[in-house]
Amino acid sequence: MEEWTQTLGAGPLLGIAAAAIALLLVLVIKFKMHAFLTLILVSLLTAFAAGIPTNLIVDTAVSSFGGTLGSVALLIGLGAMLGKMVEHSGGAKVLADKLVDAFGHRRAPFALGLASLIMGFPIFFDAGLVVMLPIIFAVARRLGGGNVLLYGIPAAAAFSVMHVFVPPHPGPVAATELYGANLGLVLLVGLVMAFPVWYVSGYLWGKRVGTKYVIPVPALFGSVDEDQPKNPPRVGTVIAMLLLPLVLIFLNTGLDFLRAAGVVSADATWFQVLSALGESPVALLISVLVATVVLGTRRGENGTALEKVLDSSLGPVASVTLITGAGGMFGGILRASGIGDALANSLDNLGLPVIVAAYVIAVILRVAQGSATVALVTAAGLMAPAVAAGDYSVMQIVAVTLATAAGSVFAGHVNDSGFWLVGRLMGMDVKTTLKTWTVQQALESVLGFAVALAVFLIF
């Protein structure tokens, strides 16, 4: 691509960045413009305002969009397929039932939350919540005297935590791509932080609100046994399916560590083969192929029926995938314009650490426009040049990635679709949803940032 020199100073560039974000928010919130169209439009306007030569604008935008989708689309699509197979096979119900039996009636909220954490690795927030709700309702009727929040909030919070912090979910994958972080390490640290963040913001908070607000179980679903397969997989099979991509990706991370330590040679054929198998898209592809056999063909589903099940998983994630790519375009324009360098210099002058700035920007975007994905990809796109310009360790970049993710979930309220999903499905009015779910999201955000900040300071 042709080189050019930015002649604008830090002040005008930062003003352009502020105006771009403000315009994005106005278009999305006030005029209800779709986030995908908004990000593209604002990216092009930002490029013109920043003085990028007109013959380079489209190439810069398209290459940034394609560069982001190159890896993100594969991960999101394959992750959605794996989650659909687990859901469709009846594995979700089998796993939840087993955990309730293992932990006992008194620990049922903990068991349902733990099941949701495990299921939340491949299954997206809304799909996972809908899958679990019939089970939650049945358990609440049987054990909790009809109080749905005691069982529902821990489970919903578990899906939220996994969706926000753990790849292959689109938010952390997009942030990882934009920051250039190590995906295996983001996955590892995300998994480590997921349990304590959920335990406090989901389980303990769920017990508190479940005692304070008694909400009867809504009559949204029939019997939990309706529409369930007659031959669901065994619990061990479901757990193995969920662990397979993790094991393969962790294998690749371990090999990289051994190579960096000089223990193994990167030129060895076995090393190259195992490394390829551990690449995230390949690991998920292998997992989906295994799942189609184990959870599909071996249970008597094949041919067109199985193809339709897999195909049905892609439609719901198409919008998220395109928005993520458009967020990458916005970030690419900001990097090309030199705004990132100006922001990095300004942050240095203010003494505001990059990790704090990334979190605060994501929080502001989240509260203002509602979408966690838009908040995350926009904040990451804005801060990525500042991170690239700094001298940060691999683990510090991972910490910044997770801190941005933490900011993107802060205090979901009436402009967030997840707010209405949780509130309406659990039979809460707006006021109660604000007191329960909005506070949970704020707790999840603050706790997640605290863990990410600790990682940043230690490593």
C-alpha positions in Angstrom: 0.0 0.0 0.0 1.2 3.5 -0.8 2.9 5.3 2.1 1.8 8.8 3.2 2.6 11.1 6.1 0.0 12.4 8.6 0.3 16.2 9.0 -2.3 16.8 11.6 -1.3 17.3 15.2 -2.5 15.3 18.2 -5.3 17.8 19.1 -7.1 17.6 15.8 -6.7 13.9 15.5 -8.1 13.3 19.0 -11.0 15.6 18.2 -11.7 13.6 15.1 -11.7 10.4 17.1 -14.1 11.9 19.7 -16.4 13.2 17.0 -16.3 9.7 15.3 -17.4 8.0 18.5 -20.1 10.6 19.2 -21.4 10.3 15.7 -21.5 6.5 16.0 -23.5 6.7 19.2 -25.9 9.3 17.8 -26.6 7.2 14.7 -27.1 4.0 16.7 -29.1 5.4 19.7 -31.1 8.3 18.3 -31.6 7.3 14.7 -31.6 3.5 15.4 -29.2 2.9 12.5 -27.9 -0.6 12.3 -24.4 -1.0 13.9 -22.9 -2.6 10.8 -23.9 0.3 8.5 -22.9 2.8 11.2 -19.4 1.4 11.6 -18.8 1.4 7.9 -20.1 5.0 7.4 -18.2 6.4 10.4 -15.0 4.6 9.3 -15.2 6.3 5.9 -16.0 9.7 7.3 -13.2 9.4 9.8 -10.8 8.5 7.0 -11.8 11.6 5.0 -11.6 13.8 8.1 -8.1 12.5 9.1 -6.8 13.3 5.6 -6.1 9.8 4.4 -5.6 10.0 0.6 -8.8 9.2 -1.2 -7.1 6.5 -3.3 -6.1 4.6 -0.1 -9.4 4.9 1.9 -11.3 2.0 0.3 -8.2 -0.3 0.2 -7.5 0.4 3.9 -11.1 -0.1 4.9 -11.6 -3.4 2.9 -8.2 -4.9 4.0 -9.0 -4.1 7.7 -12.5 -5.6 7.3 -11.2 -8.7 5.6 -8.2 -9.1 7.9 -10.5 -9.2 10.9 -13.0 -11.6 9.4 -10.3 -13.9 8.1 -10.0 -15.5 11.5 -13.0 -14.2 13.4 -15.6 -15.6 11.0 -14.2 -19.1 11.1 -14.2 -19.1 14.9 -17.7 -17.7 15.3 -19.2 -20.0 12.7 -17.5 -23.2 13.9 -18.2 -22.3 17.5 -21.9 -21.8 16.7 -22.1 -25.2 14.9 -20.5 -27.0 17.9 -22.9 -25.3 20.3 -25.9 -26.2 18.1 -24.9 -29.9 18.1 -24.7 -30.0 21.9 -28.0 -28.2 22.2 -29.9 -30.3 19.6 -28.6 -33.6 20.7 -30.1 -33.2 24.2 -26.6 -33.0 25.7 -27.5 -29.7 27.5 -30.3 -31.2 29.5 -28.3 -34.4 30.3 -25.4 -32.4 31.6 -27.6 -30.1 33.7 -29.5 -33.0 35.2 -26.4 -34.9 36.1 -24.9 -31.9 37.9 -28.0 -31.3 39.9 -28.0 -34.9 41.0 -24.3 -34.7 41.9 -24.5 -31.5 43.9 -27.8 -32.1 45.6 -31.0 -30.0 46.0 -29.4 -27.4 48.2 -26.6 -26.7 45.8 -28.9 -26.8 42.7 -28.3 -23.1 41.9 -24.6 -23.7 42.0 -24.9 -26.9 39.8 -27.1 -25.1 37.2 -24.6 -22.3 37.1 -21.7 -24.6 36.8 -23.5 -26.5 33.9 -24.0 -23.1 32.3 -20.4 -22.3 32.6 -19.4 -25.5 30.8 -22.1 -25.1 28.2 -21.2 -21.4 27.8 -17.8 -22.3 26.2 -19.3 -23.1 22.8 -22.9 -21.8 23.1 -23.6 -18.1 22.8 -25.4 -16.2 25.6 -28.9 -16.0 24.2 -28.9 -19.5 22.8 -27.5 -21.0 25.9 -30.0 -19.2 28.2 -32.9 -20.3 26.1 -31.6 -23.9 26.2 -31.2 -23.8 30.0 -34.4 -22.0 30.9 -36.8 -25.0 30.6 -34.4 -26.9 32.9 -34.1 -24.0 35.3 -37.9 -23.6 35.4 -38.4 -27.3 36.1 -35.8 -27.3 38.9 -37.3 -24.1 40.4 -40.8 -25.6 40.5 -39.5 -28.8 42.1 -37.0 -27.5 44.5 -37.4 -23.7 45.0 -41.0 -23.3 45.6 -41.4 -21.5 42.3 -38.8 -18.7 42.8 -37.1 -18.5 39.4 -34.4 -15.9 40.2 -32.6 -18.1 42.7 -31.8 -20.5 39.9 -32.0 -18.3 36.8 -29.6 -15.5 37.7 -26.6 -17.8 38.4 -27.2 -19.6 35.1 -27.7 -16.4 33.1 -24.6 -14.8 34.7 -22.6 -17.9 33.8 -23.4 -17.6 30.1 -22.7 -13.9 30.3 -19.2 -14.4 31.8 -18.2 -17.0 29.2 -19.6 -14.9 26.4 -17.7 -11.9 27.5 -14.3 -13.3 28.5 -13.7 -16.6 26.7 -13.1 -17.3 23.0 -14.5 -18.6 20.6 -17.2 -16.0 21.5 -17.1 -13.1 19.1 -16.3 -10.3 21.6 -13.0 -11.7 23.0 -12.1 -13.1 19.6 -12.5 -9.7 18.0 -10.6 -8.0 20.7 -7.8 -10.6 20.5 -7.5 -10.0 16.8 -7.5 -6.2 17.1 -5.0 -6.1 19.9 -2.8 -8.8 18.4 -3.0 -10.8 21.6 -2.2 -14.5 21.9 -5.5 -16.3 21.5 -4.4 -19.4 23.5 -3.4 -17.2 26.5 -6.6 -15.1 26.2 -8.5 -18.4 26.4 -6.5 -19.7 29.3 -6.7 -16.5 31.4 -10.3 -16.1 30.5 -11.2 -19.6 31.7 -9.2 -19.0 35.0 -10.9 -15.7 35.7 -14.4 -16.9 34.7 -15.1 -19.0 37.8 -14.3 -16.5 40.5 -16.0 -13.7 38.6 -19.1 -15.8 38.1 -19.1 -17.1 41.7 -19.3 -13.6 43.2 -21.3 -11.8 40.5 -23.5 -14.7 39.5 -23.9 -17.3 42.2 -23.6 -15.2 45.4 -25.5 -12.3 43.8 -28.1 -14.7 42.5 -28.7 -16.1 46.0 -29.1 -12.6 47.4 -31.6 -11.4 44.8 -33.4 -14.8 44.8 -34.1 -14.3 48.5 -35.0 -10.6 48.2 -37.2 -10.8 45.1 -39.6 -13.8 44.8 -40.6 -14.1 41.1 -42.9 -17.1 40.2 -41.8 -19.3 37.4 -43.2 -18.0 34.1 -45.4 -20.3 32.0 -43.2 -20.0 29.0 -42.3 -23.6 28.5 -44.1 -26.9 28.9 -42.6 -30.0 30.5 -38.8 -30.1 30.4 -39.1 -33.4 28.7 -40.9 -32.0 25.7 -39.0 -31.7 22.5 -36.1 -33.6 23.9 -34.4 -36.4 21.9 -35.3 -39.9 23.0 -31.6 -41.0 22.9 -29.5 -38.1 24.3 -25.7 -38.6 24.6 -24.1 -39.6 27.9 -22.7 -37.0 30.2 -19.1 -38.1 29.6 -19.6 -37.7 25.9 -21.0 -34.2 26.2 -18.1 -33.1 28.5 -15.6 -34.6 26.1 -17.1 -32.7 23.2 -16.8 -29.4 25.1 -13.3 -30.2 26.2 -11.9 -31.3 22.8 -11.3 -27.8 21.4 -9.8 -26.6 24.7 -7.4 -29.5 24.8 -6.3 -28.9 21.1 -5.8 -25.2 21.6 -4.0 -25.7 24.9 -1.7 -28.2 23.1 -0.7 -25.5 20.7 0.0 -23.0 23.5 2.1 -25.6 25.3 4.1 -26.3 22.2 4.7 -22.6 21.7 6.0 -22.4 25.2 8.3 -25.4 24.7 9.6 -23.9 21.5 10.3 -20.5 23.1 12.1 -22.3 25.9 14.3 -24.1 23.4 13.1 -27.6 24.4 11.7 -28.6 21.0 12.6 -27.5 17.5 10.0 -25.7 15.4 11.4 -27.4 12.3 10.4 -30.9 13.4 7.5 -32.4 11.3 5.6 -33.7 14.4 5.8 -30.2 15.9 4.4 -28.5 12.8 1.6 -31.1 12.5 0.5 -30.8 16.2 0.8 -27.0 16.0 -1.5 -27.0 13.0 -4.0 -29.2 14.8 -3.9 -26.8 17.7 -4.7 -23.7 15.7 -8.0 -22.4 16.9 -10.0 -22.7 13.5 -8.6 -26.2 13.0 -9.3 -27.2 16.6 -12.9 -26.1 16.3 -13.3 -27.7 12.8 -12.1 -31.0 14.3 -14.5 -30.6 17.2 -17.4 -29.9 14.9 -16.6 -32.9 12.7 -16.3 -35.2 15.7 -19.6 -33.7 17.2 -21.5 -34.4 13.9 -20.5 -38.1 14.2 -20.8 -38.6 18.0 -23.8 -36.3 18.6 -25.4 -36.7 15.2 -24.7 -39.8 13.1 -24.3 -42.2 16.0 -27.7 -41.1 17.3 -29.4 -41.8 14.0 -29.3 -38.4 12.4 -27.6 -37.9 9.1 -27.9 -36.5 5.6 -30.2 -33.6 5.1 -31.5 -33.5 8.7 -28.0 -33.1 10.1 -27.1 -30.5 7.5 -30.1 -28.5 8.4 -29.2 -28.5 12.1 -25.7 -27.2 11.4 -27.0 -24.6 8.9 -29.5 -23.3 11.4 -26.6 -22.3 13.7 -25.2 -19.8 11.2 -28.0 -17.4 10.7 -28.2 -16.0 14.2 -24.4 -15.2 14.2 -24.2 -13.5 10.8 -25.0 -10.1 12.2 -22.5 -10.4 15.0 -19.8 -11.6 12.5 -20.4 -8.6 10.2 -20.4 -6.1 13.0 -17.1 -7.5 14.3 -15.6 -7.1 10.8 -16.9 -3.6 10.6 -15.4 -2.9 14.0 -12.1 -4.1 12.6 -12.5 -1.7 9.7 -13.0 1.2 12.1 -9.9 0.2 14.0 -7.9 -0.1 10.8 -8.9 3.4 9.7 -7.9 4.8 13.1 -4.5 3.0 12.9 -3.9 4.3 9.4 -4.8 7.8 10.3 -2.3 8.0 13.2 -5.0 8.6 15.8 -3.8 5.7 17.8 -0.3 7.1 18.1 -1.8 10.5 19.2 -4.0 8.7 21.7 -1.0 6.8 23.1 1.0 10.0 23.5 -1.9 11.8 25.2 -2.4 8.9 27.6 1.2 9.0 28.5 1.0 12.8 29.2 -2.1 12.3 31.3 -0.5 9.4 33.2 -3.6 7.2 32.5 -2.5 3.6 32.0 -3.7 2.1 28.7 -5.5 -0.7 30.5 -7.6 1.8 32.5 -8.3 3.9 29.4 -9.4 0.8 27.4 -11.8 -0.2 30.3 -13.2 3.2 30.7 -13.8 3.7 27.0 -15.6 0.3 26.7 -17.7 1.2 29.8 -18.8 4.5 28.2 -19.7 2.9 24.9 -21.5 0.0 26.6 -23.7 2.3 28.8 -24.3 4.7 25.9 -25.4 2.3 23.2 -26.1 -1.1 24.8 -24.4 -3.6 22.6 -21.4 -5.3 24.3 -20.0 -6.4 20.9 -20.1 -2.9 19.5 -18.6 -1.5 22.7 -15.8 -4.1 22.7 -14.8 -3.9 19.0 -15.0 -0.1 19.0 -13.0 0.3 22.1 -10.5 -2.3 21.0 -10.2 -0.7 17.6 -9.6 2.7 19.2 -7.0 1.4 21.7 -5.2 -1.1 19.6 -2.8 1.4 18.0 -1.9 2.7 21.5 -1.2 -0.8 22.7 0.9 -1.6 19.6 2.8 1.6 20.1 3.7 0.7 23.7 6.3 -1.8 25.0 4.0 -4.4 26.6 4.6 -8.0 27.4 2.5 -10.8 25.8 0.6 -11.2 29.1 0.0 -7.5 29.5 -1.6 -7.4 26.0 -3.8 -10.3 27.1 -4.8 -8.3 30.2 -5.7 -5.3 28.2 -7.8 -7.5 25.9 -9.8 -8.9 28.9 -10.0 -5.5 30.6 -11.7 -4.1 27.4 -14.0 -7.1 27.4 -14.9 -6.4 31.1 -15.8 -2.8 30.2 -18.1 -3.9 27.4 -20.5 -5.8 29.8 -20.9 -3.0 32.4 -24.5 -2.3 33.6 -26.6 -3.5 30.7 -29.9 -1.6 30.8 -32.8 -0.8 28.6 -30.8 -0.2 25.4 -29.3 -3.7 25.6 -31.1 -6.7 24.0 -29.8 -9.0 26.7 -31.5 -6.9 29.4 -34.9 -7.5 27.8 -34.1 -11.2 27.1 -33.3 -12.0 30.7 -36.1 -9.8 32.1 -38.9 -11.0 29.9 -37.9 -14.7 30.0 -37.7 -14.7 33.8 -41.0 -12.8 34.2 -39.5 -9.6 35.7 -40.7 -6.0 35.2 -38.2 -3.3 34.1 -37.6 -2.0 37.7 -36.8 -5.5 39.0 -34.6 -6.3 36.1 -32.6 -3.1 36.7 -32.2 -4.0 40.4 -31.1 -7.6 39.6 -29.6 -8.0 36.1 -28.2 -4.5 35.6 -26.4 -4.7 38.9 -25.1 -8.2 38.1 -23.6 -6.9 34.9 -21.9 -4.1 36.7 -20.4 -6.5 39.3 -19.2 -8.8 36.6 -17.5 -5.9 34.8 -15.8 -4.5 37.9 -14.6 -7.9 39.1 -13.4 -8.8 35.6 -11.4 -5.6 35.3 -9.9 -6.2 38.8 -8.6 -9.6 37.7 -7.3 -8.2 34.4 -5.6 -5.4 36.2 -3.9 -7.8 38.6 -2.6 -9.9 35.6 -1.4 -6.6 33.9 0.5 -5.5 37.1 2.0 -9.0 37.9 3.1 -10.0 34.4 
